């Protein structure tokens, strides 16, 4: 199944590179990638479409991996970085950063994932602290409710901060918050790449630990897992994945919820298969949503975050209904 998902991702990449207001057929795309295109074709492909494709794929994979880890560690099938406030916390830090260093000021893009990680980590610590009881430990049922409440408060704070921005920067932030990838550059893609690849390898290496954590603290401890240590490290990796992805893709929700669920249905519950399947499905989902958003209302565009929400909201209600039975 993993090779099939990888092939699906390649197909979506090919479709996305051929999609846009300026038409380029597959032959022209291949020639341009090989360095035999016109100046206009190189501008369209290398400055606009390819960076957007890379950022969407990397961010989708990062969000899906983050949701996969959070669901395993918390043993809550409804958990994902957006619902737990991690994405919103990261967004607050990004808005603060943009208020000090507006786009085009020469401020380094490399700082965005680090600052987003700080914001996402603070939000995660707050959510998990409020969902933890001394006697019974982490409460999965309370986790989502606490996350929604914290995310709402952080969203209000982000709105207040946005109102203090200039009109041009406010429009940029408002577009970014909807999950639009239109402003992506190769710098954003190369900044996100080491975060996603490095943390993917770490999470994949911890697949057996994730399997053990699904059985609860008592059984995991009996299997030789240092639950507190592993949980903290895995949550840090999940926060880093979600925050880094949000820092370049904007406020995109539900990818971290849908992709792991679909992965488990396709490849089973063992994380050695779920982790790579989640990453590929997340990349396919976000890149596909971005491609659809570019086609539906041409020459205008629908942000990828809105397209994902149209699919993700009903799926969330479906999962919620099933978990309540």
Buried (B, 14 or more C-beta within 10 A) or exposed (E): EBEEBBEBBEEBBBBBBBBBEEEBEEEBBBBBBEEEBEEEBBEBBBEBBBBBBBBBBBBBBBBBBBBBBBBBBBBBBBBBBBBBBBBBBBBBBBBBBBBEEBBEEEBEBEEBBBBBBBBBBBBBEBBBEBBBEEEEEBBBEBBBBBBBBBBEBBBEBBEEBBEEBEEEBBEBBEBBBBBBBBBBBEBBBBBBEEBBBEBBEBBBEBBEBBBBBBBEBEEBBEBEBEBEEBBEBBBBBBBBBBBBBBBBBBBBBBBBBBBBBBBBEBBEEBBBBBBBBBBBBBBBBBBBBBBBBBBEEEEEBBBBBBBBBEBBEEBBEEBEEEEEE
